[in-house]
Amino acid sequence: MYKRVLVPVDGSEVAEAILPFILDIAGPLDLDVILLRVNRPIPPTTVEGTRHIEVENIKARREQAEAYLAGLAAEMQAAGVRAETRVRRGEPLDEILATAREEDVDLIAMTTHGRTGAARLLFGSVAEGVLRHAAIPVFLMRQTEREIARRRRDAAAAGKT
């Protein structure tokens, strides 16, 4: 049913929490995985008290994103999963949807940070936007920083016993 899955990640542990699930299903379902990192443009800023303006180093950010994704892809490939990487620049929602169309994926799998209330209003939700606007199925896994910290503590405690 599904042959190609797009997995957007942003470098956070929360976003990466979807990867073990993808590893579990990719082999048995014979999925091709496309890992995507979107670099949101950073506007120029002035350094207070000077005439110096800091401008985004697009090339360096792209290289960092490529290196990050290469590490994730290598882990997946070591587990026998076919994984490719893509780096794009722009607004995450737009770039995720565009990549899904261009790469002809059957599924988008990602985590949602689980924000509620004021945080959700301030930051919006890329995952919610993908869910609303994608023309293909979207699998969302809710994950919070607190849940990741608890899992890390539990793993550390299990290792000590």
Backbone as numpy.savetxt, mean C-alpha at the origin, in Angstrom:
# Nx Ny Nz CAx CAy CAz Cx Cy Cz
-10.97 -17.55 -11.12 -11.79 -16.36 -11.12 -10.92 -15.10 -11.12
-10.04 -14.98 -10.14 -9.13 -13.84 -10.10 -7.77 -14.30 -10.59
-7.15 -13.48 -11.46 -5.82 -13.81 -11.96 -4.77 -12.77 -11.60
-5.20 -11.50 -11.50 -4.26 -10.42 -11.20 -4.83 -9.57 -10.07
-4.02 -9.37 -9.04 -4.47 -8.57 -7.89 -3.52 -7.40 -7.71
-4.09 -6.22 -7.49 -3.33 -5.00 -7.21 -3.32 -4.79 -5.71
-2.12 -4.60 -5.15 -1.98 -4.41 -3.70 -1.25 -3.08 -3.46
-2.00 -2.01 -3.18 -1.36 -0.73 -2.87 -0.77 -0.75 -1.45
0.45 -0.30 -1.31 1.10 -0.19 0.00 1.75 1.19 0.10
1.80 1.71 1.32 2.35 3.05 1.49 3.59 3.10 2.39
4.13 1.93 2.71 5.31 1.89 3.56 5.00 1.71 5.03
3.73 1.74 5.39 3.36 1.59 6.79 3.09 0.13 7.12
3.23 -0.20 8.40 2.91 -1.56 8.85 1.44 -1.86 8.64
0.61 -0.84 8.77 -0.82 -1.04 8.58 -1.09 -1.48 7.14
-0.51 -0.79 6.17 -0.72 -1.16 4.76 -0.16 -2.53 4.45
0.97 -2.87 5.06 1.61 -4.16 4.80 0.90 -5.33 5.47
-0.04 -5.05 6.35 -0.75 -6.12 7.06 -1.55 -7.01 6.10
-1.83 -6.54 4.90 -2.57 -7.33 3.91 -1.67 -8.39 3.27
-0.36 -8.21 3.32 0.56 -9.09 2.59 0.52 -10.55 3.02
0.45 -10.88 4.31 0.35 -12.30 4.67 -0.90 -12.97 4.08
-2.00 -12.25 4.05 -3.22 -12.78 3.44 -2.99 -13.03 1.95
-2.38 -12.08 1.27 -2.12 -12.23 -0.16 -1.19 -13.42 -0.40
-0.18 -13.57 0.44 0.71 -14.73 0.30 -0.06 -16.04 0.47
-1.00 -16.07 1.39 -1.79 -17.28 1.63 -2.66 -17.66 0.44
-3.21 -16.66 -0.26 -4.14 -16.99 -1.34 -3.52 -16.98 -2.73
-2.41 -16.25 -2.90 -1.83 -16.08 -4.24 -1.36 -17.40 -4.84
-0.71 -18.23 -4.05 -0.24 -19.52 -4.57 -1.37 -20.43 -4.97
-2.27 -20.75 -4.06 -3.37 -21.66 -4.41 -4.27 -21.14 -5.54
-4.44 -19.81 -5.64 -5.28 -19.25 -6.70 -4.49 -18.91 -7.97
-3.18 -19.14 -7.92 -2.30 -18.84 -9.07 -2.42 -17.37 -9.50
-2.36 -16.48 -8.51 -2.50 -15.05 -8.76 -1.17 -14.39 -9.13
-1.24 -13.43 -10.02 -0.14 -12.50 -10.25 -0.41 -11.31 -9.34
0.59 -10.89 -8.60 0.45 -9.78 -7.66 1.19 -8.57 -8.20
0.52 -7.43 -8.18 1.16 -6.17 -8.54 1.17 -5.31 -7.29
2.36 -5.03 -6.80 2.53 -4.16 -5.62 2.68 -2.73 -6.12
1.90 -1.83 -5.56 1.89 -0.43 -6.00 2.23 0.50 -4.86
3.10 1.44 -5.14 3.41 2.52 -4.20 3.14 3.83 -4.93
2.33 4.68 -4.34 2.01 5.98 -4.93 2.71 7.06 -4.12
3.55 7.83 -4.79 4.20 8.97 -4.15 3.33 10.20 -4.38
2.76 10.69 -3.30 1.95 11.91 -3.38 2.89 13.10 -3.54
2.62 14.00 -4.48 3.50 15.17 -4.66 3.60 16.00 -3.39
4.81 16.47 -3.13 5.06 17.33 -1.96 5.25 18.75 -2.49
4.42 19.69 -2.04 4.57 21.06 -2.53 5.86 21.70 -2.02
6.42 22.64 -2.79 7.62 23.35 -2.33 7.34 24.08 -1.02
8.36 24.12 -0.16 8.22 24.84 1.10 9.40 25.78 1.28
9.16 26.89 1.95 10.24 27.82 2.23 10.78 27.53 3.63
12.09 27.68 3.76 12.72 27.51 5.06 12.61 28.84 5.79
11.96 28.79 6.95 11.68 30.01 7.69 12.97 30.78 7.97
12.89 32.09 7.74 14.02 32.97 8.03 15.06 33.01 6.91
14.80 32.31 5.81 15.74 32.31 4.68 14.96 32.50 3.39
15.71 32.63 2.32 15.08 32.69 1.00 15.16 31.32 0.32
15.53 30.32 1.09 15.69 28.97 0.56 14.32 28.28 0.40
14.14 27.65 -0.74 12.92 26.90 -0.99 13.30 25.44 -1.19
12.66 24.56 -0.42 12.91 23.13 -0.57 11.91 22.56 -1.56
12.47 21.83 -2.52 11.66 21.24 -3.58 11.79 19.73 -3.49
10.70 19.04 -3.75 10.67 17.58 -3.71 11.71 17.00 -4.67
12.43 16.00 -4.19 13.37 15.28 -5.04 12.63 14.06 -5.60
12.00 14.27 -6.73 11.14 13.25 -7.33 11.92 11.97 -7.63
13.11 12.11 -8.17 13.91 10.95 -8.54 14.28 10.12 -7.29
14.73 10.79 -6.23 15.13 10.08 -5.02 13.92 9.37 -4.38
12.77 10.03 -4.36 11.57 9.40 -3.79 11.15 8.19 -4.61
11.29 8.27 -5.93 10.95 7.14 -6.79 11.90 5.96 -6.52
13.18 6.28 -6.41 14.17 5.22 -6.14 13.91 4.56 -4.78
13.55 5.35 -3.78 13.23 4.80 -2.47 12.01 3.88 -2.56
10.99 4.32 -3.29 9.78 3.52 -3.46 10.09 2.22 -4.20
10.91 2.31 -5.23 11.28 1.11 -5.99 12.04 0.12 -5.12
12.96 0.62 -4.30 13.73 -0.26 -3.42 12.82 -0.92 -2.38
11.90 -0.14 -1.83 10.94 -0.67 -0.86 10.11 -1.79 -1.48
9.56 -1.54 -2.66 8.73 -2.54 -3.32 9.53 -3.76 -3.75
10.78 -3.54 -4.16 11.63 -4.67 -4.57 11.82 -5.64 -3.41
11.97 -5.12 -2.20 12.11 -5.98 -1.03 10.85 -6.80 -0.77
9.69 -6.16 -0.89 8.44 -6.88 -0.70 8.23 -7.93 -1.78
8.53 -7.55 -3.02 8.37 -8.49 -4.14 9.30 -9.68 -3.98
10.52 -9.44 -3.52 11.48 -10.54 -3.32 10.96 -11.54 -2.29
10.35 -11.04 -1.22 9.77 -11.92 -0.20 8.65 -12.77 -0.80
7.84 -12.16 -1.63 6.73 -12.90 -2.25 7.28 -13.94 -3.24
8.26 -13.54 -4.01 8.84 -14.46 -4.99 9.53 -15.62 -4.29
10.14 -15.37 -3.15 10.78 -16.44 -2.39 9.75 -17.46 -1.90
8.51 -16.99 -1.74 7.42 -17.89 -1.32 6.71 -18.51 -2.52
7.25 -18.28 -3.71 6.68 -18.88 -4.92 5.56 -18.10 -5.56
5.41 -16.83 -5.19 4.35 -15.99 -5.74 4.93 -15.05 -6.79
4.25 -14.96 -7.93 4.68 -14.03 -8.97 4.30 -12.61 -8.55
5.28 -11.73 -8.44 5.02 -10.37 -7.98 5.78 -9.37 -8.85
5.09 -8.32 -9.22 5.67 -7.20 -9.97 5.47 -5.95 -9.14
6.17 -4.89 -9.51 6.05 -3.64 -8.77 5.76 -2.48 -9.72
5.08 -1.49 -9.18 4.80 -0.27 -9.92 4.93 0.90 -8.94
5.53 1.99 -9.43 5.60 3.23 -8.65 4.95 4.31 -9.50
4.06 5.05 -8.87 3.40 6.15 -9.56 3.46 7.39 -8.69
3.22 8.53 -9.31 3.23 9.80 -8.60 1.90 10.50 -8.86
1.26 10.93 -7.78 -0.02 11.62 -7.90 -0.84 11.41 -6.66
-2.13 11.62 -6.78 -3.04 11.40 -5.66 -3.32 9.90 -5.56
-3.16 9.32 -4.38 -3.29 7.87 -4.25 -4.57 7.27 -4.83
-5.71 7.85 -4.55 -6.96 7.30 -5.06 -6.94 7.24 -6.59
-6.59 8.35 -7.22 -6.57 8.39 -8.68 -5.57 7.40 -9.27
-4.40 7.31 -8.66 -3.36 6.44 -9.20 -3.67 4.96 -8.99
-4.31 4.62 -7.87 -4.70 3.23 -7.64 -5.73 2.81 -8.69
-6.73 3.65 -8.90 -7.77 3.33 -9.88 -7.20 3.26 -11.30
-6.31 4.19 -11.63 -5.71 4.18 -12.97 -4.85 2.94 -13.18
-4.08 2.57 -12.17 -3.24 1.37 -12.27 -4.11 0.13 -12.43
-5.19 0.06 -11.70 -6.10 -1.09 -11.81 -6.62 -1.23 -13.24
-6.99 -0.11 -13.84 -7.48 -0.14 -15.23 -6.36 -0.52 -16.19
-5.23 0.16 -16.09 -4.12 -0.04 -17.03 -3.53 -1.44 -16.95
-3.49 -2.00 -15.76 -2.88 -3.33 -15.57 -3.91 -4.46 -15.71
-5.16 -4.10 -15.97 -6.23 -5.07 -16.17 -6.29 -6.08 -15.03
-6.31 -5.55 -13.79 -6.39 -6.43 -12.62 -7.84 -6.83 -12.36
-8.01 -7.95 -11.67 -9.34 -8.47 -11.36 -9.78 -8.11 -9.95
-8.84 -7.68 -9.12 -9.11 -7.46 -7.71 -8.13 -6.44 -7.16
-8.61 -5.59 -6.27 -7.74 -4.69 -5.51 -7.84 -5.15 -4.05
-6.70 -5.40 -3.43 -6.68 -5.83 -2.03 -5.84 -4.84 -1.24
-6.41 -4.31 -0.17 -5.67 -3.32 0.62 -6.25 -3.24 2.03
-5.49 -2.59 2.88 -5.99 -2.38 4.24 -6.61 -1.00 4.33
-7.46 -0.87 5.31 -7.98 0.43 5.67 -7.44 0.72 7.07
-7.04 1.94 7.31 -6.44 2.30 8.59 -7.45 2.31 9.73
-8.71 2.15 9.43 -9.71 2.06 10.48 -9.95 3.37 11.20
-9.69 4.49 10.53 -9.93 5.78 11.17 -11.41 6.04 11.29
-11.77 6.73 12.34 -13.16 7.11 12.54 -13.21 8.56 12.99
-14.38 9.12 13.02 -14.58 10.45 13.57 -13.77 11.53 12.88
-13.15 12.40 13.71 -12.42 13.55 13.19 -11.25 13.15 12.32
-10.55 12.08 12.68 -9.40 11.66 11.88 -9.85 11.29 10.46
-10.99 10.63 10.36 -11.49 10.26 9.04 -11.87 11.49 8.24
-12.49 12.48 8.92 -12.86 13.71 8.23 -11.63 14.48 7.76
-10.59 14.52 8.59 -9.39 15.27 8.24 -8.57 14.60 7.15
-8.39 13.29 7.26 -7.50 12.59 6.35 -8.23 11.92 5.18
-9.54 11.77 5.30 -10.28 11.05 4.28 -9.89 9.60 4.32
-10.38 8.86 3.39 -10.04 7.45 3.35 -9.81 7.04 1.91
-8.57 6.76 1.58 -8.25 6.28 0.24 -8.98 4.96 0.00
-8.97 4.09 0.99 -9.62 2.79 0.85 -11.11 2.96 0.55
-11.76 3.87 1.26 -13.18 4.10 1.02 -13.40 4.62 -0.41
-12.54 5.50 -0.87 -12.64 6.02 -2.23 -12.46 4.93 -3.27
-11.49 4.04 -3.03 -11.28 2.92 -3.95 -12.52 2.04 -3.97
-13.05 1.75 -2.80 -14.25 0.91 -2.71 -15.42 1.53 -3.48
-15.59 2.83 -3.37 -16.70 3.50 -4.02 -16.54 3.63 -5.54
-15.30 3.79 -6.00 -15.09 4.14 -7.41 -14.51 3.03 -8.29
-14.03 1.96 -7.70 -13.43 0.89 -8.50 -14.51 0.15 -9.28
-14.15 -0.22 -10.49 -15.08 -0.96 -11.36 -14.91 -2.47 -11.16
-14.01 -2.86 -10.27 -13.74 -4.28 -10.01 -13.89 -4.54 -8.52
-13.92 -5.81 -8.10 -14.02 -6.11 -6.66 -12.84 -5.54 -5.86
-13.15 -5.13 -4.65 -12.14 -4.59 -3.72 -12.25 -5.39 -2.43
-11.12 -5.91 -1.98 -11.06 -6.61 -0.70 -10.37 -5.68 0.28
-11.08 -5.29 1.34 -10.51 -4.40 2.36 -10.35 -5.17 3.67
-9.21 -4.98 4.29 -8.95 -5.56 5.59 -8.70 -4.41 6.56
-9.51 -4.29 7.58 -9.34 -3.22 8.57 -8.15 -3.55 9.46
-7.30 -2.57 9.65 -6.12 -2.76 10.49 -5.75 -1.43 11.12
-5.48 -1.45 12.42 -5.09 -0.21 13.10 -3.69 -0.37 13.67
-3.09 0.75 13.98 -1.76 0.75 14.61 -1.82 -0.01 15.93
-2.90 0.16 16.66 -3.05 -0.51 17.96 -3.05 -2.04 17.79
-3.76 -2.54 16.78 -3.81 -3.98 16.53 -2.43 -4.53 16.16
-1.69 -3.77 15.39 -0.34 -4.20 15.00 0.57 -4.22 16.22
0.49 -3.20 17.06 1.31 -3.17 18.28 0.97 -4.34 19.19
-0.33 -4.65 19.31 -0.75 -5.80 20.15 -0.21 -7.11 19.58
-0.28 -7.27 18.26 0.22 -8.49 17.64 1.74 -8.63 17.84
2.44 -7.51 17.77 3.89 -7.51 17.99 4.22 -7.92 19.43
3.45 -7.37 20.40 3.66 -7.73 21.81 3.36 -9.21 22.04
2.27 -9.68 21.45 1.91 -11.11 21.61 2.99 -12.03 21.03
3.52 -11.65 19.89 4.58 -12.46 19.27 5.83 -12.46 20.12
6.17 -11.30 20.68 7.35 -11.20 21.54 7.15 -12.03 22.80
5.95 -11.98 23.38 5.66 -12.75 24.59 5.70 -14.25 24.29
5.21 -14.66 23.14 5.20 -16.08 22.77 6.64 -16.57 22.56
7.50 -15.70 22.09 8.89 -16.07 21.87 9.67 -16.24 23.16
9.22 -15.59 24.24 9.92 -15.66 25.53 9.52 -16.89 26.34
8.38 -17.51 25.99 7.92 -18.65 26.79 8.48 -19.94 26.29
